[in-house]
């Protein structure tokens, strides 16, 4: 048996790629023998085609003062991960999109080329502003799958009421929390999962992220600064694989 057979343009058992016929037949022969030939799911080798699961991602980076508090530099690892993720998406999944926003007292979008110069400020953490901007960006994206990644080290401590800021750094403020959880639920209703990467273990942060993740039906990872990149890349690739196999979870909005 040669390996010159072309890929079979088949959709088998939910696969979104092309089944590699020669490799799959060889596996079946090895696994089951020639006498009673059969081809099972475990024998298949698939050449994945990612164009069917194009994804738009917004990466939110916390630039509040706590990102450099107590002499621990948390912003530099976050910037490195953002730059690496951008390179990864551009080269591996060119039809995907990545938008980067930063959030402190307010939230704004930045270009990838500006990442090396990103600095924290004397800011509180306005997660609501970040989520609102992320949703606005994704609303304009035409890719079928949409997601938000958020790198943070603190609970939300700020929202905007009209033109004024409402801030409270002590404990978990019920007014701020309610606004934040409402947005998490709104994202869930329109099919936008949020993955939170926590680079601190503050009890208030843990409590907030647990509620936030349940409200969105998303995911959360506790990460050391050294392990942040591994978590981000693993989750991005996992999400791609799930959506490639099972289709889009997003809805038009």
C-alpha positions, -999 to +999 in steps of 0.1 A: +000+000+000+014+034-010+009+068+006+000+085-026-038+085-022-052+120-021-071+134+009-107+123+010-130+153+010-153+137+035-170+149+067-168+119+090-180+118+127-181+155+130-147+162+115-143+196+097-112+186+079-102+163+051-096+127+061-062+114+051-072+082+033-039+064+031-029+071+067-063+061+080-064+029+060-029+020+072-040+026+108-070+003+103-048-024+088-024-022+118-051-020+144-075-046+131-057-067+105-065-075+069-087-106+075-116-086+089-111-051+077-129-023+094-124+015+098-132+030+131-131+066+145-098+058+163-081+049+129-089+083+112-062+109+106-076+143+097-060+173+080-077+201+099-091+230+079-094+260+102-111+283+077-144+270+089-139+282+125-126+318+120-124+336+154-123+372+165-106+377+198-104+408+220-076+407+245-082+429+276-051+439+296-054+454+330-032+485+334-043+496+369-017+505+394-017+471+411+000+456+380+032+470+394+023+471+431+046+458+458+076+457+434+061+429+413+061+436+376+030+420+361+026+442+331+057+430+313+046+394+311+012+405+299+027+426+271+049+397+261+020+373+259+000+398+238+029+402+213+034+365+211-004+358+207-005+384+179+024+367+161+008+333+165-026+343+152-011+363+122+011+334+111-011+304+120-046+317+116-044+347+092-082+349+089-087+353+126-086+388+142-070+400+174-079+434+189-061+446+221-076+469+246-063+482+279-084+492+309-078+513+339-102+541+349-113+540+312-107+516+284-092+522+250-079+502+220-042+500+212-022+489+182+000+458+184+030+480+176+024+500+207+026+470+231+063+474+239+056+509+252+026+500+273+027+512+309+005+511+339-009+542+354-024+555+387-057+539+377-084+519+393-099+488+375-129+496+353-137+462+340-171+474+328-155+499+304-132+472+291-161+448+285-182+474+268-155+483+244-147+447+237-184+440+229-185+470+206-154+458+187-168+423+184-201+436+172-183+449+141-164+417+134-179+393+109-162+361+120-187+335+133-169+329+165-161+356+191-143+355+224-128+378+250-095+370+269-089+391+300-056+394+319-061+410+353-048+410+388-076+427+407-113+430+412-132+458+395-130+490+415-144+516+392-173+524+369-185+555+352-218+572+360-225+598+334-193+619+333-182+610+368-162+581+381-175+560+409-146+543+427-142+520+456-111+500+463-123+484+496-137+449+493-162+442+466-185+471+459-220+458+452-228+485+427-197+479+407-200+441+409-236+442+396-227+462+366-198+439+358-218+407+362-246+421+341-222+425+312-208+390+317-243+377+314-249+398+283-219+383+266-231+349+275-265+356+259-250+366+226-225+337+226-193+355+236-173+334+261-149+352+284-117+336+296-101+353+326-064+349+333-057+358+369-022+367+379-028+373+416-045+353+444-062+381+463-092+366+481-115+394+468-102+387+432-109+350+436-144+356+448-151+381+420-137+358+393-158+329+405-190+349+403-179+365+370-171+331+354-204+316+365-224+346+351-207+342+317-204+305+317-168+311+307-135+299+320-109+311+345-072+303+350-050+311+379-015+316+366+019+325+378+036+352+357+059+326+342+030+303+332+007+330+318+017+325+281+012+287+284-024+292+296-033+318+270-020+297+241-034+265+253-069+280+257-068+297+223-059+264+206-085+245+226-112+269+216-102+267+180-104+229+181-138+229+198-153+253+173-138+236+144-154+204+154-187+215+168-194+247+149-200+282+161-214+290+195-218+327+186-250+344+175-253+374+153-257+407+172 
